[in-house]
């Protein structure tokens, strides 16, 4: 990763309520990753998950993925992820839980117990960045950490991770909209978490998933939350776009657009062309399963 953090910009951005390269990171996940990672395919050689709090790659490794790539829009997500993989090498489970409690809302990582050991393992530029951000809430997102929090790795899982996680995870710094352009090859499993919450229509969410489909192996899976808006009982994404094309073409208002609003007419025609393209897209190669608010696409061919 070639990203070099700008401290002055970071200190301004980290306090803003918007997504940026310096958005505050979660210290622990707010997802039940034991439920979702059970869908990691057998013999999963390569997986792609959001870095988030660093828990997604850890649980993905626990459930059998041999090589895990991560992505996130925020550099702080890489920091917390690398802290966790470094902790596996130098502290036990009880100290690990205390570390996370102390990191959440901390004002200076240098004052957090055990960070003196971890700082010797994580990349130097990362440590210098975190020290320079003293007073800024870089780890302020997420839920309150308790000893009995079921979303944390337990002692048995932690010991297993100490054996199987050999180093830091590969990190791709990107938002979801541009992620496909940073990827090479294919994956057995892609976990998009709840990132699609931030795309506000069902079409926008499906358009976001579409570029990633070519990066899924035959037999591989891509999963996400909150594809709200489709009747998943009987509607495949292809049917959604076929209906969208039909509705767009039947919109009589656009038959009466005058020259002053020609740009709107072009925009409308572009939307039709975009939706028509999706009707014959890679979505045809996938079937899906819905479990609660989770959707799992599986590549059939």
BALOBA-1460 file (C-alpha; in Angstrom, 3 decimals):
// residues 301
<rec num="1" residu="x" x="0.000" y="0.000" z="0.000"/>
<rec num="2" residu="x" x="1.476" y="3.352" z="-1.087"/>
<rec num="3" residu="x" x="-0.759" y="5.645" z="0.978"/>
<rec num="4" residu="x" x="1.139" y="8.207" z="3.067"/>
<rec num="5" residu="x" x="-1.048" y="9.826" z="5.763"/>
<rec num="6" residu="x" x="-1.232" y="13.603" z="6.017"/>
<rec num="7" residu="x" x="-1.422" y="14.399" z="9.737"/>
<rec num="8" residu="x" x="-2.835" y="17.917" z="9.356"/>
<rec num="9" residu="x" x="-5.632" y="16.698" z="7.078"/>
<rec num="10" residu="x" x="-6.209" y="13.637" z="9.257"/>
<rec num="11" residu="x" x="-6.747" y="15.654" z="12.434"/>
<rec num="12" residu="x" x="-9.426" y="17.703" z="10.690"/>
<rec num="13" residu="x" x="-11.176" y="14.773" z="8.994"/>
<rec num="14" residu="x" x="-11.282" y="12.330" z="11.906"/>
<rec num="15" residu="x" x="-13.755" y="14.525" z="13.795"/>
<rec num="16" residu="x" x="-16.133" y="14.920" z="10.856"/>
<rec num="17" residu="x" x="-19.226" y="12.776" z="10.540"/>
<rec num="18" residu="x" x="-18.457" y="11.505" z="7.058"/>
<rec num="19" residu="x" x="-16.411" y="8.790" z="5.412"/>
<rec num="20" residu="x" x="-12.843" y="9.659" z="4.534"/>
<rec num="21" residu="x" x="-9.335" y="8.132" z="4.530"/>
<rec num="22" residu="x" x="-9.217" y="9.102" z="8.206"/>
<rec num="23" residu="x" x="-12.639" y="8.025" z="9.450"/>
<rec num="24" residu="x" x="-12.488" y="6.670" z="13.023"/>
<rec num="25" residu="x" x="-12.150" y="2.894" z="13.172"/>
<rec num="26" residu="x" x="-14.261" y="0.430" z="15.106"/>
<rec num="27" residu="x" x="-12.334" y="-1.292" z="17.903"/>
<rec num="28" residu="x" x="-14.619" y="-4.340" z="17.794"/>
<rec num="29" residu="x" x="-17.224" y="-5.419" z="15.296"/>
<rec num="30" residu="x" x="-20.950" y="-4.959" z="15.827"/>
<rec num="31" residu="x" x="-21.690" y="-8.031" z="13.666"/>
<rec num="32" residu="x" x="-22.099" y="-11.669" z="14.597"/>
<rec num="33" residu="x" x="-19.185" y="-12.884" z="12.499"/>
<rec num="34" residu="x" x="-19.508" y="-16.460" z="13.699"/>
<rec num="35" residu="x" x="-22.847" y="-16.548" z="11.903"/>
<rec num="36" residu="x" x="-21.639" y="-15.034" z="8.645"/>
<rec num="37" residu="x" x="-18.208" y="-16.646" z="8.404"/>
<rec num="38" residu="x" x="-19.745" y="-20.118" z="8.529"/>
<rec num="39" residu="x" x="-20.430" y="-19.501" z="4.827"/>
<rec num="40" residu="x" x="-16.724" y="-19.412" z="3.989"/>
<rec num="41" residu="x" x="-16.507" y="-22.262" z="1.426"/>
<rec num="42" residu="x" x="-14.554" y="-25.407" z="2.220"/>
<rec num="43" residu="x" x="-10.984" y="-25.281" z="0.914"/>
<rec num="44" residu="x" x="-11.186" y="-21.488" z="0.696"/>
<rec num="45" residu="x" x="-7.823" y="-20.440" z="-0.654"/>
<rec num="46" residu="x" x="-8.513" y="-16.736" z="-1.108"/>
<rec num="47" residu="x" x="-10.981" y="-14.383" z="0.594"/>
<rec num="48" residu="x" x="-11.681" y="-10.653" z="0.547"/>
<rec num="49" residu="x" x="-13.276" y="-8.922" z="3.537"/>
<rec num="50" residu="x" x="-13.655" y="-5.411" z="4.893"/>
<rec num="51" residu="x" x="-10.892" y="-4.447" z="7.331"/>
<rec num="52" residu="x" x="-13.318" y="-2.520" z="9.575"/>
<rec num="53" residu="x" x="-12.330" y="-3.320" z="13.180"/>
<rec num="54" residu="x" x="-9.875" y="-6.019" z="12.137"/>
<rec num="55" residu="x" x="-12.291" y="-8.701" z="13.321"/>
<rec num="56" residu="x" x="-13.551" y="-9.658" z="9.858"/>
<rec num="57" residu="x" x="-10.193" y="-11.015" z="8.634"/>
<rec num="58" residu="x" x="-9.537" y="-12.712" z="11.985"/>
<rec num="59" residu="x" x="-12.856" y="-14.571" z="11.925"/>
<rec num="60" residu="x" x="-12.405" y="-15.343" z="8.231"/>
<rec num="61" residu="x" x="-9.092" y="-17.022" z="9.083"/>
<rec num="62" residu="x" x="-10.747" y="-18.873" z="11.975"/>
<rec num="63" residu="x" x="-13.319" y="-20.308" z="9.582"/>
<rec num="64" residu="x" x="-10.772" y="-21.693" z="7.170"/>
<rec num="65" residu="x" x="-9.696" y="-19.044" z="4.653"/>
<rec num="66" residu="x" x="-5.993" y="-19.561" z="3.898"/>
<rec num="67" residu="x" x="-5.236" y="-16.141" z="2.377"/>
<rec num="68" residu="x" x="-7.272" y="-13.078" z="3.325"/>
<rec num="69" residu="x" x="-7.143" y="-9.680" z="1.619"/>
<rec num="70" residu="x" x="-8.824" y="-6.705" z="3.277"/>
<rec num="71" residu="x" x="-10.145" y="-3.344" z="2.115"/>
<rec num="72" residu="x" x="-11.407" y="-0.159" z="3.711"/>
<rec num="73" residu="x" x="-11.757" y="3.534" z="2.952"/>
<rec num="74" residu="x" x="-10.035" y="4.444" z="6.235"/>
<rec num="75" residu="x" x="-6.357" y="4.178" z="7.138"/>
<rec num="76" residu="x" x="-7.416" y="3.865" z="10.782"/>
<rec num="77" residu="x" x="-9.024" y="0.513" z="9.940"/>
<rec num="78" residu="x" x="-5.607" y="-0.753" z="8.833"/>
<rec num="79" residu="x" x="-4.109" y="0.544" z="12.075"/>
<rec num="80" residu="x" x="-6.532" y="-1.323" z="14.360"/>
<rec num="81" residu="x" x="-6.257" y="-4.450" z="12.207"/>
<rec num="82" residu="x" x="-2.458" y="-4.436" z="12.410"/>
<rec num="83" residu="x" x="-2.585" y="-3.809" z="16.156"/>
<rec num="84" residu="x" x="-4.687" y="-6.963" z="16.522"/>
<rec num="85" residu="x" x="-2.452" y="-9.185" z="14.394"/>
<rec num="86" residu="x" x="0.592" y="-7.847" z="16.259"/>
<rec num="87" residu="x" x="-1.085" y="-8.506" z="19.610"/>
<rec num="88" residu="x" x="-1.397" y="-12.186" z="18.680"/>
<rec num="89" residu="x" x="2.389" y="-12.384" z="18.708"/>
<rec num="90" residu="x" x="3.095" y="-10.762" z="22.049"/>
<rec num="91" residu="x" x="0.191" y="-10.822" z="24.536"/>
<rec num="92" residu="x" x="-2.389" y="-13.300" z="25.826"/>
<rec num="93" residu="x" x="-6.161" y="-13.201" z="25.543"/>
<rec num="94" residu="x" x="-6.904" y="-11.388" z="28.830"/>
<rec num="95" residu="x" x="-4.366" y="-8.675" z="27.987"/>
<rec num="96" residu="x" x="-5.847" y="-8.490" z="24.468"/>
<rec num="97" residu="x" x="-9.331" y="-7.705" z="25.815"/>
<rec num="98" residu="x" x="-7.873" y="-5.062" z="28.129"/>
<rec num="99" residu="x" x="-5.960" y="-3.603" z="25.179"/>
<rec num="100" residu="x" x="-9.165" y="-3.144" z="23.185"/>
<rec num="101" residu="x" x="-10.952" y="-1.537" z="26.133"/>
<rec num="102" residu="x" x="-8.086" y="0.909" z="26.555"/>
<rec num="103" residu="x" x="-7.838" y="1.710" z="22.845"/>
<rec num="104" residu="x" x="-11.489" y="2.661" z="22.487"/>
<rec num="105" residu="x" x="-11.703" y="6.420" z="22.874"/>
<rec num="106" residu="x" x="-8.029" y="6.657" z="23.893"/>
<rec num="107" residu="x" x="-6.397" y="10.050" z="23.375"/>
<rec num="108" residu="x" x="-2.831" y="8.769" z="22.971"/>
<rec num="109" residu="x" x="-1.847" y="5.247" z="21.924"/>
<rec num="110" residu="x" x="1.537" y="5.660" z="23.611"/>
<rec num="111" residu="x" x="-0.226" y="5.627" z="27.002"/>
<rec num="112" residu="x" x="-2.054" y="2.353" z="26.343"/>
<rec num="113" residu="x" x="-0.525" y="-0.646" z="28.171"/>
<rec num="114" residu="x" x="1.168" y="-3.241" z="25.922"/>
<rec num="115" residu="x" x="1.391" y="-0.848" z="22.976"/>
<rec num="116" residu="x" x="5.113" y="-0.577" z="23.697"/>
<rec num="117" residu="x" x="5.439" y="-4.222" z="22.605"/>
<rec num="118" residu="x" x="2.995" y="-3.953" z="19.714"/>
<rec num="119" residu="x" x="4.734" y="-0.823" z="18.389"/>
<rec num="120" residu="x" x="7.827" y="-2.919" z="17.682"/>
<rec num="121" residu="x" x="5.834" y="-5.223" z="15.369"/>
<rec num="122" residu="x" x="3.549" y="-2.943" z="13.376"/>
<rec num="123" residu="x" x="4.985" y="-0.841" z="10.493"/>
<rec num="124" residu="x" x="6.999" y="2.161" z="11.670"/>
<rec num="125" residu="x" x="5.023" y="4.653" z="9.559"/>
<rec num="126" residu="x" x="1.799" y="3.394" z="11.133"/>
<rec num="127" residu="x" x="3.094" y="3.815" z="14.650"/>
<rec num="128" residu="x" x="4.398" y="7.304" z="13.897"/>
<rec num="129" residu="x" x="1.011" y="8.226" z="12.436"/>
<rec num="130" residu="x" x="-0.896" y="6.986" z="15.507"/>
<rec num="131" residu="x" x="1.470" y="8.853" z="17.853"/>
<rec num="132" residu="x" x="1.063" y="12.031" z="15.798"/>
<rec num="133" residu="x" x="-2.715" y="11.743" z="16.124"/>
<rec num="134" residu="x" x="-2.631" y="12.179" z="19.911"/>
<rec num="135" residu="x" x="-5.812" y="13.888" z="21.010"/>
<rec num="136" residu="x" x="-7.765" y="12.732" z="17.962"/>
<rec num="137" residu="x" x="-10.430" y="9.988" z="18.320"/>
<rec num="138" residu="x" x="-9.058" y="7.571" z="15.705"/>
<rec num="139" residu="x" x="-10.596" y="4.531" z="17.481"/>
<rec num="140" residu="x" x="-13.939" y="5.977" z="18.551"/>
<rec num="141" residu="x" x="-16.481" y="4.001" z="16.523"/>
<rec num="142" residu="x" x="-18.308" y="0.884" z="17.622"/>
<rec num="143" residu="x" x="-19.935" y="-0.611" z="20.687"/>
<rec num="144" residu="x" x="-18.741" y="-0.594" z="24.281"/>
<rec num="145" residu="x" x="-16.395" y="-3.476" z="25.028"/>
<rec num="146" residu="x" x="-17.312" y="-5.872" z="27.847"/>
<rec num="147" residu="x" x="-15.595" y="-9.041" z="29.036"/>
<rec num="148" residu="x" x="-18.596" y="-11.127" z="28.018"/>
<rec num="149" residu="x" x="-19.125" y="-9.476" z="24.622"/>
<rec num="150" residu="x" x="-20.059" y="-12.355" z="22.336"/>
<rec num="151" residu="x" x="-18.678" y="-10.598" z="19.247"/>
<rec num="152" residu="x" x="-15.095" y="-10.765" z="20.587"/>
<rec num="153" residu="x" x="-12.835" y="-13.734" z="19.920"/>
<rec num="154" residu="x" x="-12.832" y="-15.996" z="22.950"/>
<rec num="155" residu="x" x="-9.782" y="-17.544" z="24.594"/>
<rec num="156" residu="x" x="-9.920" y="-20.729" z="22.514"/>
<rec num="157" residu="x" x="-10.297" y="-18.790" z="19.260"/>
<rec num="158" residu="x" x="-7.495" y="-16.419" z="20.236"/>
<rec num="159" residu="x" x="-5.092" y="-19.306" z="20.814"/>
<rec num="160" residu="x" x="-6.034" y="-20.781" z="17.451"/>
<rec num="161" residu="x" x="-5.415" y="-17.431" z="15.752"/>
<rec num="162" residu="x" x="-1.987" y="-17.233" z="17.384"/>
<rec num="163" residu="x" x="-1.127" y="-20.427" z="15.513"/>
<rec num="164" residu="x" x="-2.637" y="-19.703" z="12.118"/>
<rec num="165" residu="x" x="-2.143" y="-15.942" z="11.578"/>
<rec num="166" residu="x" x="1.442" y="-15.528" z="10.426"/>
<rec num="167" residu="x" x="1.548" y="-11.769" z="9.873"/>
<rec num="168" residu="x" x="-0.471" y="-8.705" z="8.936"/>
<rec num="169" residu="x" x="-3.207" y="-8.993" z="6.322"/>
<rec num="170" residu="x" x="-2.875" y="-7.474" z="2.864"/>
<rec num="171" residu="x" x="-4.724" y="-4.154" z="2.853"/>
<rec num="172" residu="x" x="-6.371" y="-2.372" z="-0.086"/>
<rec num="173" residu="x" x="-7.301" y="1.227" z="0.628"/>
<rec num="174" residu="x" x="-10.475" y="1.871" z="-1.328"/>
<rec num="175" residu="x" x="-14.147" y="2.641" z="-0.980"/>
<rec num="176" residu="x" x="-16.622" y="0.037" z="-2.173"/>
<rec num="177" residu="x" x="-17.498" y="1.927" z="-5.366"/>
<rec num="178" residu="x" x="-13.922" y="1.744" z="-6.686"/>
<rec num="179" residu="x" x="-12.827" y="-1.534" z="-5.126"/>
<rec num="180" residu="x" x="-13.013" y="-3.657" z="-8.280"/>
<rec num="181" residu="x" x="-10.326" y="-1.547" z="-9.963"/>
<rec num="182" residu="x" x="-7.851" y="-2.488" z="-7.219"/>
<rec num="183" residu="x" x="-8.447" y="-6.243" z="-7.406"/>
<rec num="184" residu="x" x="-6.565" y="-8.887" z="-9.344"/>
<rec num="185" residu="x" x="-7.630" y="-12.480" z="-9.852"/>
<rec num="186" residu="x" x="-10.596" y="-14.188" z="-8.241"/>
<rec num="187" residu="x" x="-11.756" y="-15.088" z="-4.753"/>
<rec num="188" residu="x" x="-13.528" y="-18.026" z="-3.173"/>
<rec num="189" residu="x" x="-15.302" y="-15.696" z="-0.748"/>
<rec num="190" residu="x" x="-16.074" y="-11.972" z="-0.600"/>
<rec num="191" residu="x" x="-17.702" y="-10.500" z="2.521"/>
<rec num="192" residu="x" x="-19.075" y="-6.970" z="2.010"/>
<rec num="193" residu="x" x="-20.482" y="-6.621" z="5.528"/>
<rec num="194" residu="x" x="-23.118" y="-3.856" z="5.772"/>
<rec num="195" residu="x" x="-21.335" y="-1.425" z="3.440"/>
<rec num="196" residu="x" x="-24.355" y="-1.333" z="1.133"/>
<rec num="197" residu="x" x="-26.227" y="0.570" z="3.844"/>
<rec num="198" residu="x" x="-24.647" y="3.642" z="2.335"/>
<rec num="199" residu="x" x="-26.122" y="3.080" z="-1.150"/>
<rec num="200" residu="x" x="-29.676" y="4.288" z="-0.933"/>
<rec num="201" residu="x" x="-31.620" y="2.301" z="-3.562"/>
<rec num="202" residu="x" x="-31.788" y="-1.371" z="-4.456"/>
<rec num="203" residu="x" x="-30.500" y="-0.589" z="-7.962"/>
<rec num="204" residu="x" x="-27.533" y="1.359" z="-6.560"/>
<rec num="205" residu="x" x="-26.701" y="-1.546" z="-4.285"/>
<rec num="206" residu="x" x="-26.841" y="-4.075" z="-7.108"/>
<rec num="207" residu="x" x="-24.777" y="-1.775" z="-9.347"/>
<rec num="208" residu="x" x="-22.186" y="-1.656" z="-6.563"/>
<rec num="209" residu="x" x="-22.002" y="-5.441" z="-6.325"/>
<rec num="210" residu="x" x="-21.895" y="-5.959" z="-10.102"/>
<rec num="211" residu="x" x="-18.191" y="-5.063" z="-10.775"/>
<rec num="212" residu="x" x="-17.148" y="-7.511" z="-8.053"/>
<rec num="213" residu="x" x="-18.933" y="-10.504" z="-9.603"/>
<rec num="214" residu="x" x="-16.095" y="-11.174" z="-12.049"/>
<rec num="215" residu="x" x="-13.758" y="-11.589" z="-9.090"/>
<rec num="216" residu="x" x="-15.718" y="-14.565" z="-7.701"/>
<rec num="217" residu="x" x="-14.586" y="-18.079" z="-8.654"/>
<rec num="218" residu="x" x="-17.059" y="-20.708" z="-9.853"/>
<rec num="219" residu="x" x="-18.421" y="-22.190" z="-6.645"/>
<rec num="220" residu="x" x="-17.378" y="-19.058" z="-4.765"/>
<rec num="221" residu="x" x="-19.609" y="-16.754" z="-2.758"/>
<rec num="222" residu="x" x="-20.144" y="-13.050" z="-2.246"/>
<rec num="223" residu="x" x="-22.251" y="-11.982" z="0.709"/>
<rec num="224" residu="x" x="-23.697" y="-8.721" z="1.978"/>
<rec num="225" residu="x" x="-26.364" y="-7.295" z="4.216"/>
<rec num="226" residu="x" x="-29.402" y="-5.158" z="3.573"/>
<rec num="227" residu="x" x="-30.390" y="-5.636" z="-0.045"/>
<rec num="228" residu="x" x="-33.714" y="-4.254" z="1.094"/>
<rec num="229" residu="x" x="-36.246" y="-3.580" z="-1.644"/>
<rec num="230" residu="x" x="-36.301" y="-6.902" z="-3.468"/>
<rec num="231" residu="x" x="-38.857" y="-9.584" z="-2.795"/>
<rec num="232" residu="x" x="-36.230" y="-12.283" z="-2.352"/>
<rec num="233" residu="x" x="-38.909" y="-14.953" z="-2.257"/>
<rec num="234" residu="x" x="-39.238" y="-14.884" z="-6.040"/>
<rec num="235" residu="x" x="-37.229" y="-12.025" z="-7.582"/>
<rec num="236" residu="x" x="-33.698" y="-12.488" z="-8.910"/>
<rec num="237" residu="x" x="-31.583" y="-9.356" z="-9.601"/>
<rec num="238" residu="x" x="-32.073" y="-9.958" z="-13.336"/>
<rec num="239" residu="x" x="-35.848" y="-9.734" z="-12.866"/>
<rec num="240" residu="x" x="-35.398" y="-6.528" z="-10.885"/>
<rec num="241" residu="x" x="-33.550" y="-4.891" z="-13.766"/>
<rec num="242" residu="x" x="-36.011" y="-6.204" z="-16.359"/>
<rec num="243" residu="x" x="-38.809" y="-4.579" z="-14.388"/>
<rec num="244" residu="x" x="-36.756" y="-1.395" z="-14.012"/>
<rec num="245" residu="x" x="-36.218" y="-1.191" z="-17.795"/>
<rec num="246" residu="x" x="-39.918" y="-1.690" z="-18.413"/>
<rec num="247" residu="x" x="-40.868" y="1.029" z="-15.919"/>
<rec num="248" residu="x" x="-38.318" y="3.470" z="-17.300"/>
<rec num="249" residu="x" x="-39.508" y="2.935" z="-20.864"/>
<rec num="250" residu="x" x="-43.148" y="3.380" z="-19.870"/>
<rec num="251" residu="x" x="-42.516" y="6.716" z="-18.149"/>
<rec num="252" residu="x" x="-44.595" y="8.950" z="-20.469"/>
<rec num="253" residu="x" x="-43.202" y="12.133" z="-18.957"/>
<rec num="254" residu="x" x="-39.934" y="11.583" z="-20.803"/>
<rec num="255" residu="x" x="-41.731" y="11.460" z="-24.150"/>
<rec num="256" residu="x" x="-42.610" y="15.153" z="-23.713"/>
<rec num="257" residu="x" x="-39.268" y="16.572" z="-22.629"/>
<rec num="258" residu="x" x="-38.397" y="19.812" z="-24.432"/>
<rec num="259" residu="x" x="-34.954" y="20.964" z="-25.514"/>
<rec num="260" residu="x" x="-34.319" y="22.894" z="-22.323"/>
<rec num="261" residu="x" x="-34.381" y="19.634" z="-20.388"/>
<rec num="262" residu="x" x="-32.596" y="17.531" z="-22.996"/>
<rec num="263" residu="x" x="-29.906" y="16.653" z="-20.429"/>
<rec num="264" residu="x" x="-32.614" y="14.973" z="-18.317"/>
<rec num="265" residu="x" x="-33.756" y="12.976" z="-21.332"/>
<rec num="266" residu="x" x="-30.161" y="11.808" z="-21.930"/>
<rec num="267" residu="x" x="-29.835" y="10.870" z="-18.287"/>
<rec num="268" residu="x" x="-33.033" y="8.854" z="-18.523"/>
<rec num="269" residu="x" x="-31.839" y="7.056" z="-21.673"/>
<rec num="270" residu="x" x="-28.533" y="6.292" z="-19.963"/>
<rec num="271" residu="x" x="-30.391" y="4.755" z="-17.030"/>
<rec num="272" residu="x" x="-32.328" y="2.524" z="-19.442"/>
<rec num="273" residu="x" x="-29.123" y="1.449" z="-21.210"/>
<rec num="274" residu="x" x="-27.433" y="0.761" z="-17.877"/>
<rec num="275" residu="x" x="-30.331" y="-1.347" z="-16.622"/>
<rec num="276" residu="x" x="-30.596" y="-3.218" z="-19.964"/>
<rec num="277" residu="x" x="-26.915" y="-4.104" z="-19.679"/>
<rec num="278" residu="x" x="-27.536" y="-5.573" z="-16.239"/>
<rec num="279" residu="x" x="-30.291" y="-7.811" z="-17.641"/>
<rec num="280" residu="x" x="-27.614" y="-9.729" z="-19.546"/>
<rec num="281" residu="x" x="-24.880" y="-9.439" z="-16.945"/>
<rec num="282" residu="x" x="-22.871" y="-11.796" z="-14.762"/>
<rec num="283" residu="x" x="-25.783" y="-11.892" z="-12.331"/>
<rec num="284" residu="x" x="-27.111" y="-14.678" z="-14.587"/>
<rec num="285" residu="x" x="-24.212" y="-16.850" z="-13.428"/>
<rec num="286" residu="x" x="-25.244" y="-16.559" z="-9.774"/>
<rec num="287" residu="x" x="-27.916" y="-18.008" z="-7.554"/>
<rec num="288" residu="x" x="-28.667" y="-16.564" z="-4.141"/>
<rec num="289" residu="x" x="-29.751" y="-17.508" z="-0.643"/>
<rec num="290" residu="x" x="-31.377" y="-15.105" z="1.818"/>
<rec num="291" residu="x" x="-30.950" y="-15.590" z="5.561"/>
<rec num="292" residu="x" x="-32.461" y="-12.809" z="7.657"/>
<rec num="293" residu="x" x="-31.064" y="-9.548" z="6.282"/>
<rec num="294" residu="x" x="-28.099" y="-11.364" z="4.755"/>
<rec num="295" residu="x" x="-27.876" y="-12.337" z="1.068"/>
<rec num="296" residu="x" x="-25.336" y="-14.839" z="-0.248"/>
<rec num="297" residu="x" x="-24.684" y="-15.008" z="-4.000"/>
<rec num="298" residu="x" x="-23.062" y="-18.230" z="-5.221"/>
<rec num="299" residu="x" x="-21.429" y="-18.497" z="-8.653"/>
<rec num="300" residu="x" x="-22.794" y="-21.475" z="-10.560"/>
<rec num="301" residu="x" x="-20.836" y="-21.142" z="-13.805"/>
